[in-house]
């Protein structure tokens, strides 16, 4: 073995390295999920921030 970690930690490290490499190649693809998450948070904040008195008016 050439310094490879055995078992689950080695597999997790290899998958993480692969995913980061893919993300680095296609950086634009990382913005879409981040933008979606931001949109969901903002919409929930807007909906939950309105009180019942404000909705009646």
Order of alpha helices (4+ residues) and beta strands (2+ residues): alpha-alpha-alpha
